[in-house]
Amino acid sequence: MARINVHIVTMGCAKNSVDSENMAGYLRQGGHRIVAHVNEADAVIINTCGFIQPAVEENIETILELAHHKNEGHIRLLLVTGCLTQRYQTELVEELPEVDAFIGTGDYHRIAQILATISVGERYCSFNEELTLPEQLPRVRLAKGPSAYVKIAEGCPRSCSYCIIPQIRGRLRSRSVDSIIQEVVDLTEQGVKEIVLVAQDTTAYGLDLQKEPLFPLLLNELAAIEGLHWIRFLYAYPELINLPLLEVMASQPKICAYLDLPLQHVSQRILKSMGRKGSADEYINLIRTIRQYLPEVALRSTFILGYPDETDNEFTQLLEFIDTVKFDNLAAFLFYPEKGARAAEMPNQVSLEVARERFRKLTDLQEVISSELAQQRIGTTTEVLVETVNVAEYSFSGRSYREAPEIDALIICHQSPEQKLPRVGEFIPVRIMAADSQVLLGQQVKGV
């Protein structure tokens, strides 16, 4: 088969980004070339997100735009993969005849063979659910920079009432410790300084392999890798934040004192309806324990607003909790009655108008909290991982351990002419000079 130039468009979360890079690895093994721009491509793969309705609409628009490119003769083959495909199988096949292949979430490892099939004029549709997890996953980095995401498990062990991810991605399947270590070693040898571990529930890693989570063990093993500077993980469910995990985080300098806790709510009644454990008091005690072990920890969370039957009092309880805990950052989402999720059929759905007003109040409160916490950092010195360098403006930008890539604030530093600009991937001591919730301005500490 002749070599095909393939461009990959990734929609959605960091886990999708990893899937795209794995597909790129399989394609390269098959003799194909990965190109950075659609105008260089013979074939385009759209790796989709189908989690909530706004994402569905955005993804459909992207598919239609690229279908137009194909109809105009700019590309020859169009493939659609990912969560949207897995979720809306029959509908997409019938409504998008321009698409040559629809691939669910379980066939990424066959992407080169699928490309060969459609290149001779055959249409291909496959919706296998459970992605095979081989020991060695080929990977071609599509996003350059000093940080890389590493997906440690596929699927989800939970059944939250508002979420359809288990229906799309299947049960929890953890990768082996050895395969993850090898991938991180490979990335480190390519110059990666920070890895960000991701899964649907990262702290549940290993629960399908044994009764106790293997996550603390995995972190200890990764911390021994030479050349790796930071280890960060996202999506840490509160009930699996235990003393063994906190002890590992406290004892290993490479593990960032950063926790992303997707709490979703604090009302015990609402949490029970969501299919989750916990309460405001339990979460406050948990966060108190976290801060005892990790005094300099940065905390992030996510919350759903307008969940069915959420009362004004329960929303007020959530605001009071946030004001008490004072997260460094958080993300708020409006509840969407997703088809197939149990919560979509529940009575007493909260109106969109009420949900939006609650969203405004919560985000306004968090803006004040994030700004106040950022102001407290003025005058402090922190280690910054350089991500971009702007020679024309004589500046660089990056993050400290307190900021995760893509979702948290950025640190920007303007240099004086006598100082040499750092290189991407260097760690530079920076003094914070000004700050708000989104951007911190700093100066490199002179003489370092």
Buried (B, 14 or more C-beta within 10 A) or exposed (E): EEEBBBBBBBBBBBBBBBBBBBBBBBBBEBEBBBBEEBEEBBBBBBBBBBBBEEBBEBBBEBBEEBBEBBEEEBBBBBBBBBBBBBBBBEEBBEEBEBBBBBBBBBBBBBBBEBBBBBBEEEEBBBBBBBBEBEEEBBBBBBBEBBBBBBBBBBBBBBEBBBBBBBBBBBEBBBBBBEBBBBBBBBBBEEBBBBBBBBBBBBBBBBBBBEEEBBBBBBBEBBBEBEEBBBBBBBBBBBEBBBEEBBEBBBEBEBBBBBBBBBBBBBBBEBBEBBBBEBBBEBBBEBBEBBBEBBEEBBBBBBBBBBBBBBEEEBBEBBBEBBEEBEBBBBBBBBBBBBEEBBBBEBEEBBEEEBBEBBBEBBBEBBEEBBBEBBBEBBEEBBBBBBBEBEEEEBBBBBBBBBBBBBEBBBBBBBBEEEBEBBEBBBBBBBBBEEBEBEEBBBBBEEEE
